[in-house]
């Protein structure tokens, strides 16, 4: 498994519009080859951390143009460019 974590700093006044746009893109997000799931958590009043699980690193890398396109659709709600990190699973608590 491979994960991409994306930190989004958003403009709080646009919270509802941000999530409405993300909801409208859900089908496109889940159609990206290799995506198993995408979750986000709110880590401060104006920041989200988005977790995306891919089957393979190569699929995550191949998805970058589509991910950039989808992030472009929410850029007006963001206070700064997204910060991304990614990596393979090295340990899990799951059996």
C-alpha positions in Angstrom: 0.0 0.0 0.0 1.1 3.6 -0.7 -0.2 6.7 0.9 -0.3 10.4 -0.1 -0.9 12.9 2.7 -1.9 16.4 1.6 -2.1 19.3 4.0 -4.6 22.0 3.0 -4.6 25.4 4.6 -8.0 26.8 3.7 -9.8 30.2 4.2 -12.3 29.5 7.0 -15.0 31.6 5.4 -15.0 29.2 2.5 -15.4 26.0 4.6 -18.8 25.1 3.2 -17.9 25.8 -0.4 -14.7 23.8 -0.1 -16.5 20.7 1.1 -19.3 21.1 -1.4 -16.8 21.2 -4.2 -15.0 18.2 -2.7 -18.3 16.3 -2.5 -19.0 17.2 -6.2 -15.6 15.7 -7.2 -16.0 12.5 -5.2 -16.8 10.3 -8.1 -13.8 11.6 -10.1 -11.5 11.1 -7.1 -12.6 7.5 -6.6 -12.2 6.8 -10.3 -8.5 7.5 -10.2 -6.8 4.2 -10.9 -5.4 2.6 -7.7 -7.2 4.8 -5.2 -8.6 2.7 -2.4 -10.0 5.4 -0.2 -9.6 9.1 0.6 -10.3 10.6 4.1 -9.6 14.0 5.6 -9.3 15.3 9.1 -9.4 18.8 10.4 -6.2 19.5 12.3 -6.9 23.2 13.1 -9.5 25.8 12.5 -8.1 26.4 9.0 -6.2 23.2 8.1 -7.1 19.8 6.8 -4.9 16.7 6.3 -6.1 14.5 3.5 -5.1 10.8 3.5 -5.3 8.9 0.2 -4.5 5.2 0.0 -3.3 3.8 -3.3 -2.6 0.2 -4.2 0.9 1.0 -5.6 3.3 3.8 -5.6 3.3 3.9 -9.4 -0.4 4.5 -9.4 0.0 7.4 -7.0 2.6 8.9 -9.2 0.6 8.4 -12.3 -2.4 10.1 -10.6 -0.5 13.4 -10.0 -1.9 15.2 -13.1 -5.5 14.3 -12.1 -4.9 15.2 -8.5 -3.5 18.5 -9.5 -6.6 19.1 -11.7 -8.9 18.3 -8.8 -6.9 20.5 -6.4 -7.1 23.3 -8.9 -10.9 23.2 -8.5 -10.6 24.2 -4.9 -7.6 26.6 -5.1 -9.8 29.7 -4.6 -10.7 28.3 -1.1 -7.1 27.7 -0.1 -4.8 30.2 1.8 -1.6 28.6 0.5 -0.5 25.8 -1.9 -1.1 22.2 -0.7 1.8 20.5 1.0 2.2 16.8 0.0 4.2 13.9 1.3 3.9 10.2 0.4 5.3 6.8 1.2 4.8 3.1 1.4 3.4 1.3 4.4 6.2 0.0 6.6 4.2 -1.2 9.6 0.5 -1.8 10.3 -1.6 -2.8 13.2 -4.0 -4.7 10.9 -3.7 -8.4 10.4 
